[in-house]
Amino acid sequence: MSGSVLGQIKAVDSGPLVFADPEGRTREQAKKWVIEQAKIRAMANEFGTRVKSETVQLTAESNGQMDDSFTELNVLQVKGEWLETKELEGPTPEIRDGEIWWAVRVRGKARPLKVSHVELEMDLRSDILGSENVAYLEDGDRLRARFLSPVDGHVMFFYAEDEVVYALSNGHSDFAEAIQGQKEYSLFSSESEWVESGAENEGLDKLSRYAWKFKVTNPKMKESQGMLYGAFATHEFAPPKMDWQASEEMWTMDAEQFDRWFKQNVARSDHFQMERLPIRIRSKQRY
């Protein structure tokens, strides 16, 4: 969800670079890879980079059993867009100590990206005051989280598990909740818990609509995963159409409908986005 900034075209230069021969590629594939890396370096020199972290679930089979594990990936993203190659030196293969290295230099034109995606902060916490962020929850644990946006906007929070999406508001209002930028919010704590904890004195704020005392479940012996969603926009937006589940006393919808609602909002506005927080859920441990 980003667009190019017109009128800010820059001449960029990677400078002389040398890359090790990438494994598993043919000679032509290696040349293309080296050129792309040089372009990235040229844009990074001019516009800089940012690191985006993602937690991913890996599934592997061992002795007929499927085992899940979680790992965090850090992806380096360059804050520029390549427009034109003006001059290319190489890539030229060189043999050093019996290994292939590629010498390359690229000059061209690029422009910075205007990023409408806001860097939101959302993480799990063990208590209302957020004295400790947690890596996982156990069956029956309360969902608690913190949220911060650098700019004013509007938010909605959802939880997804087993292809079912739950609205975490205790009212399912017609529009998203307004929040202030640079203000840290404590989520999913009841009014009485909030008062007793003295959270206001700690500089935290609350969203009354998101004081839902939601508990995660995982009665199985193997680890599972849920997903906390924070929908955000700098403007108001309406919630998805959901169904009331009297047995659970919550509004729900299936994951496919939720994804369709997200894509519709993205298509309507460059300023709508979704923050995703994977939640590892263990069965109750016996200590």
ZANUZA-240281 format. One record per atom (N, C-alpha, C): x, y, z; residue in one letter. Coordinates in steps of 0.001 Angstrom, whole numbers, plus 500000, padded with zeros to 6 digits. Example, Ala and Ser with C-alpha at 12.3 -4.5 7.8 and 13.67 -1.06 7.14 Angstrom:
2
513190494310507800a;512300495500507800a;513200496700507800a;512850497750507080s;513670498940507140s;512900500030507870s;
END
This chain:
287
500837498819500000m;500000500000500000m;500882501244500000m;501644501414498961s;502487502584498860s;502482503067497430s;502704504361497257g;502712504918495923g;503957505751495722g;504329505999494490s;505547506734494210s;505327508228494381s;506355508913494830v;506320510361494953v;506829510944493652v;505956511610492912l;506335512202491641l;507182513447491866l;508066513710490933g;508840514941491015g;510037514865491922g;510393513675492434q;511550513547493299q;512520512510492748q;512679512498491437i;513564511537490792i;515017511897491092i;515790510884491467k;517181511084491846k;518097510231490985k;519293510747490737a;520338509931490122a;520978509108491231a;521061507804491039v;521597506915492075v;522743506091491510v;523659505710492406d;524863504988492004d;525185503960493078d;525338502699492668s;525637501653493650s;527081501718494127s;527969502348493301g;529390502273493581g;529904500885493207g;531229500689493178p;531781499371492838p;531416498339493918p;530841497216493490l;530410496178494419l;530915494811493960l;531040493915494950v;531407492540494652v;530483491620495444v;529863490638494758f;528957489692495403f;529445488266495184f;529302487444496215a;529605486028496075a;528592485394495137a;529030484386494406d;528142483696493481d;526974483064494237d;525726483431493918p;524578482865494650p;524399481387494337p;524162480607495352e;524020479166495175e;522691478819494481e;522708477706493744g;521476477180493156g;520954477947491971g;521798478803491363r;521353479586490212r;522236479300489002r;521660479388487811t;522435479288486585t;523238480570486419t;524141480570485423r;524960481759485177r;524101482984484860r;523082482827484017e;522213483957483675e;521386484408484878e;520885483467485663q;520121483821486862q;521002484565487857q;522257484130487976a;523189484791488893a;523433486241488465a;523601486471487157k;523812487833486659k;522631488736487006k;521405488223486767k;520214489020487073k;520133489328488563k;520437488342489387w;520390488540490841w;521390489600491273w;522596489552490721v;523642490516491083v;523224491937490690v;522642492076489512i;522198493398489067i;521109493941489992i;520157493087490385e;519092493526491281e;519656493946492635e;520639493200493136q;521254493566494413q;521974494909494306q;522601495162493176a;523279496442492972a;522270497592492927a;521121497374492276k;520079498403492248k;519578498699493655k;519365497642494424i;518899497817495812i;519913498623496606i;521210498295496430r;522243499033497157r;522281500496496737r;522093500754495440a;522089502136494948a;520949502934495566a;519752502335495632m;518603503034496216m;518758503176497726m;519332502159498379a;519550502235499827a;520522503364500169a;521537503566499312n;522494504652499540n;521804506009499541n;520776506151498706e;520095507441498551e;518910507601499490e;518094506535499637f;516820506667500354f;516774505930501691f;517724505052501952g;517727504311503203g;516872503052503139g;516829502338504254t;516084501085504350t;515314501041505663t;514433500060505765r;513752499792507028r;513667498283507204r;513595497843508446v;513505496417508752v;512090496086509176v;511501495080508558k;510171494614508908k;510289493203509461k;509713492969510657s;509780491662511297s;508452490933511156s;508527489638510907e;507344488802510805e;507592487483511518e;506591487019512274t;506657485699512871t;505919484731511967t;506603483660511574v;506002482704510659v;505967481327511299v;504982480537510904q;504825479183511414q;505360478206510379q;506259477336510815l;506850476342509939l;506319474968510313l;505938474187509327t;505403472854509569t;506312471820508919t;506675470791509684a;507541469737509165a;507002468384509614a;507275467363508797e;506811466016509125e;507972465195509677e;507739464517510797s;508760463681511411s;508108462416511934s;508516461281511394n;507968459988511816n;506441459956511711n;505936460529510639g;504498460523510420g;503730461557511217g;504428462362512049q;503779463393512860q;504123464771512312q;503125465659512318m;503347467031511854m;503720467903513038m;504892468502512977d;505366469367514053d;505393470807513566d;504895471713514403d;504884473132514076d;505925473862514913d;506596474798514305s;507521475646515034s;507346477075514544s;507840478014515312f;507676479422514977f;509058480079514901f;509224480951513947t;510482481666513829t;510209483096513393t;511112483999513713e;510940485409513350e;511878485752512206e;511327486326511153l;512097486741509999l;512216488259509988l;513412488755509727n;513638490184509569n;513912490470508101n;513027491230507468v;513125491519506041v;513565492964505861v;514653493163505116l;515158494507504859l;514470495064503625l;513810496190503766q;513077496801502661q;513713498141502300q;513998498345501022v;514555499608500571v;513424500602500322v;513652501854500674k;512598502869500565k;512711503652499251k;512803502908498148g;512898503548496851g;512346502673495742g;512147503266494566e;511622502559493393e;512534502832492205e;513032501755491562w;513936501890490424w;513153502300489186w;513668503299488455l;512981503800487267l;513717503481485975l;515045503679485957e;515775503550484699e;517238503231484973e;517783502310484204t;519209502008484264t;519928502855483223t;520890503690483668k;521621504566482762k;522958503965482346k;523605503244483274e;524917502683482976e;525128501440483821e;525611500377483193l;525847499119483902l;527251498618483596l;528059498426484623e;529394497856484498e;529356496438485056e;529538495431484200g;529439494049484639g;528015493543484436g;527633492517485184p;528432491803486190p;529538490955485534p;530724491042486123t;531873490315485613t;532311489268486622t;532383487981486210p;532803486946487156p;534309486978487389p;534709486792488652e;536114486732489015e;536327485503489896e;537443484832489716i;537773483659490529i;538705484097491657i;538275483885492886r;539079484217494060r;539127483008494984r;540336482496495190d;540515481333496060d;539597480187495648d;539444480019494344g;538639478922493830g;537146479154493850g;536689480362494230e;535266480677494279e;534943481795493287e;533705481791492799i;533265482808491838i;532696484014492587i;533166485202492211w;532643486462492732w;532272487338491541w;531272488187491740w;530783489035490655w;531053490502490976w;531765491176490049a;532001492618490171a;530926493346489366a;530343494396489954v;529247495094489280v;529146496531489788v;528650497375488947r;528294498749489338r;527147499197488450r;526153499843489050v;525002500291488282v;524681501737488640v;524392502527487605r;523931503905487792r;522567504025487120r;521712504829487719g;520389504975487136g;519578506057487806g;518261505976487606k;517338506932488204k;516329506174489070k;516016506746490210a;515049506139491130a;514334507253491875a;513290506889492558r;512565507885493349r;512147507255494684r;511994508089495699p;511598507549497006p;510136507120496994p;509786506257497923l;508407505816498056l;507686506679499076l;506504507102498685k;505615507745499643k;504830506618500309k;505082506400501575v;504489505254502257v;503267505687503056v;502110505204502650s;500894505493503397s;500716504503504539s;501525503429504518h;501478502439505596h;502116503044506842h;501364503100507922v;501842503658509188v;502481502543510002v;503632502832510625e;504302501821511448e;503610501737512809e;502655500836512928l;501902500637514158l;502678499715515096l;502418499848516387e;503013498956517380e;501900498210518091e;501966496886518066m;500967496061518740m;501676494818519262m;501559494539520555d;502192493345521093d;501407492785522269d;501656491513522554l;501004490835523679l;501624491281524987l;500807491341526036r;501294491711527361r;500750490734528396r;501470490623529506s;501060489673530540s;500064490280531516s;500028491620531587d;499105492268532516d;498675493618531964d;497814494299532712i;497256495570532246i;498341496622532060i;499273496695533010l;500309497711532948l;501359497399531896l;501331496192531385g;502275495850530327g;503698495771530802g;503890495339532063s;505241495250532609s;506068494194531899s;505408493282531204e;506135492218530510e;505379491830529245e;506094491822528105n;505446491288526907n;505741489796526825n;504823489039526290v;504915487582526333v;505042487005524929v;505705485840524836a;505946485196523548a;504823484243523176a;504040483772524155y;502960482825523884y;501909482903524981y;500748482314524728l;499683482183525717l;499373480704525904l;498691480398527005e;498257479028527257e;496735478954527222e;496234477751527045d;494793477508527021d;494129478150528239d;493150479019527989g;492433479679529068g;493006481019529480g;494162481428528931d;494759482722529281d;493946483874528694d;493924484972529427r;493313486200528923r;494179486819527843r;493546487322526821l;494245488065525778l;494411489506526256l;495646489944526349r;495932491338526697r;496967491857525702r;496855493124525357a;497779493668524367a;497916495174524560a;498930495706523916r;499127497147523845r;499128497570522384r;498735498837522169f;498660499348520806f;499082500810520797f;499862501184519772l;500277502576519613l;500383502911518137l;499856504069517766s;499983504575516405s;500733505906516453s;501616506175515498p;502319507460515499p;501427508634515091p;500251508342514497v;499354509406514038v;497928509129514514v;497096510175514519d;495681509997514846d;495025509089513816d;494018508359514245g;493329507490513305g;492152506779513939g;491770505654513346h;490637504855513802h;491023503381513752h;490562502605514724v;490966501199514811v;489776500282515085v;489961499015514689m;489090497903515078m;489994496705515330m;489631495874516312f;490445494712516637f;489634493426516489f;490300492412515952f;489678491122515714f;490641490010516138f;490073488831516370y;490890487655516683y;490441486519515778y;491390485790515188a;491072484694514272a;491694483398514760a;490919482328514678e;491405481007515062e;490524479965514368e;491161478960513766d;490432477873513099d;489421478408512086d;489860479381511258e;489049479934510157e;487824480716510630e;487787481069511926v;486704481891512460v;487309483199512971v;486675484323512634v;487145485637513066v;486146486208514068v;486652486667515206y;485818487218516280y;486038488731516376y;484956489488516503a;485070490914516796a;485373491066518282a;486426491798518614l;486827491922520015l;486183493110520708l;485333493852520013s;484623494954520661s;483432494407521438s;483013495148522457n;481838494732523233n;480605495532522833n;480566495924521551g;479406496659521064g;479203496527519568g;480284496178518843h;480231496059517386h;479598497315516780h;480227498432517088s;479716499728516658s;479730499864515136s;479005500858514652d;478920501079513217d;480244501557512617d;481078502216513422f;482333502740512902f;483488502425513835f;484694502555513296a;485895502264514057a;486073503276515187a;486858502863516183e;487114503695517363e;488210504708517063e;487980505978517409a;488983507022517194a;490080506913518246a;491342507066517819i;492478507053518738i;493379508243518454i;494203508575519428q;495168509665519285q;496556509091518989q;497287509783518138g;498642509366517830g;499567509591519012g;500621508796519089q;501630508876520142q;501067508585521537q;499931507905521594k;499340507530522882k;499256506016522950k;499775505424524033e;499800503977524172e;498517503496524835e;497852502534524198y;496583502028524697y;496745500608525227y;496124500367526380s;496049499020526940s;494720498418526513s;494773497212525931l;493573496598525363l;493108495402526176l;491793495173526134f;491139493979526674f;491245493879528197f;491021494991528874s;490978495020530334s;489667495646530764s;488971495016531711s;487680495534532172s;487874496839532944s;486783497571533120e;486843498865533809e;487369498705535237e;486895497673535940s;487337497477537329s;488826497135537390s;489292496303536447e;490719495969536408e;491550497217536136e;491042498049535265w;491750499274534902w;491929500184536126w;490854500371536867v;490901501244538048v;491845500676539098v;491732499380539367e;492550498751540405e;494038498757540069e;494360498697538808s;495771498624538416s;496479499975538470s;495706501064538439g;496313502388538397g;496969502683537063g;496455502081535994a;497073502213534668a;497127503663534192a;496101504427534543e;496072505826534093e;497267506603534626e;497684506272535846n;498836506945536444n;500140506557535763n;500116505456535003e;501299504998534288e;501372505575532876e;500448506476532551g;500460507099531237g;499759506309530154g;499080505229530546l;498340504429529571l;496935504975529383l;496355504697528242d;494963505053527983d;494205503771527671d;492880503864527594k;492086502668527318k;491044502977526252k;490579501934525618l;489465502019524674l;488345501188525272l;487325501862525793s;486267501149526519s;485604500077525675s;485506500321524372r;484870499335523506r;485694498043523425r;487004498161523726y;487872496989523660y;488328496558525056y;487335496476525955a;487562495949527294a;487004494535527386a;486904493880526251w;486331492535526175w;487280491535526830w;486776490776527789k;487622489809528497k;487664488502527708k;488486488503526670f;488541487364525753f;489633486385526177f;489317485083526173k;490282484052526532k;490572483167525321k;491836482811525152v;492212481921524055v;492033480469524504v;491848479574523553t;491655478160523882t;492587477290523055t;493055476228523677n;493838475205522990n;493916473976523897n;492887473137523900p;492882471956524757p;493770470832524227p;494263470974522980k;495085469924522383k;496495469951522980k;497219468858522784m;498561468753523335m;499595469515522499m;499325469724521208k;500299470407520365k;500017471910520316k;501037472669520017e;500920474118519959e;500099474532518747e;499276475563518909s;498483476079517793s;498753477578517648s;498068478182516694q;498280479607516471q;496976480338516250q;496833481478516913g;495744482401516658g;496340483658516044g;495497484589515654m;495977485823515038m;495175487010515553m;495875487997516091l;495248489247516506l;495375490241515363l;494258490814514929y;494242491782513834y;493899493165514377y;494658494156513944g;494338495539514241g;494114496289512945g;492859496557512593a;492548497321511376a;492682498803511703a;493389499543510862f;493687500954511135f;493525501782509861f;493025502995510034a;492985503968508942a;493017505361509548a;493464506319508782t;493466507701509251t;492092508336509121t;491124507581508591h;489743508055508436h;488807507012509041h;487536507363509174e;486551506404509677e;486316505280508675e;485980504106509176f;485584503001508300f;484614502105509055f;483788501412508298a;482729500592508888a;483210499160509107a;482625498456510092p;483024497073510354p;482479496128509295p;483004494912509231p;482437493924508311p;481080493446508815p;480315492849507932k;479043492254508334k;479327490943509049k;478858490836510300m;479152489668511113m;477863489071511672m;477960487854512169d;476807487153512728d;476943487051514244d;475828487216514934w;475829487115516395w;475723485652516810w;476682485200517594q;476674483831518118q;476224483877519576q;474990483515519809a;474423483623521156a;475159482730522150a;475602481552521704s;476276480631522620s;477591481201523134s;478299481940522290e;479575482538522691e;479435484005523064e;478260484570522771e;477995485988523023e;479037486871522348e;479313486562521077m;480284487335520305m;479833487415518854m;480323488451518168w;480102488598516745w;481210487865516010w;480845487046515006t;481835486267514272t;481570486303512775t;482575485893512022m;482454485704510582m;483540484727510165m;483438484156508954d;484478483226508545d;485649484001507940d;486801483332507902a;488044483983507496a;487989484494506059a;487310483783505185e;487220484197503785e;486455485512503648e;485354485650504383q;484589486906504348q;485408488054504927q;486152487770505975f;486985488794506608f;488061489283505627f;488684488354504915d;489700488714503935d;489099489555502815d;487870489235502422r;487195490008501371r;486930491440501858r;486502491571503115w;486269492903503693w;487551493718503720w;488660493084504106f;489958493757504141f;490351494245502749f;490245493386501738k;490640493757500386k;489754494866499818k;488478494847500170q;487582495914499712q;487995497263500287q;488382497280501557n;488820498524502185n;490139499015501609n;491054498082501333v;492328498458500725v;492096499057499341v;491146498491498592a;490845499000497256a;490238500399497314a;489497500687498367r;488829501991498482r;489785503082498960r;490793502707499756s;491615503729500411s;493065503292500533s;493977504213500219d;495405503956500426d;495784504063501891d;494861504543502714h;495186504802504121h;494554503781505059h;494141502660504504f;493609501560505318f;494633500434505337f;494879499870506506q;495853498795506617q;495477497856507750q;496159496714507781m;495883495702508802m;497193495288509462m;497260495455510768e;498406494963511538e;498085493557512024e;498999492616511816r;498778491220512200r;499766490810513284r;499258490193514330l;500109489721515422l;499832488237515664l;500710487339515149p;500510485905515392p;500654485599516885p;499791484720517391i;499812484357518810i;500020482853518943i;501109482463519557r;501359481058519837r;500530480653521062r;499814479556520934i;498941479108522023i;499299477673522392i;499707477474523622r;500037476143524116r;498880475571524916r;498853474247525019s;497902473647525960s;498382473975527362s;497500473865528340k;497844474219529708k;498994473358530211k;500079474007530635q;501247473252531092q;501039472746532512q;501544471578532772r;501512470990534126r;502861471191534771r;502913472089535724y;504196472421536333y;504409471577537603y;
END
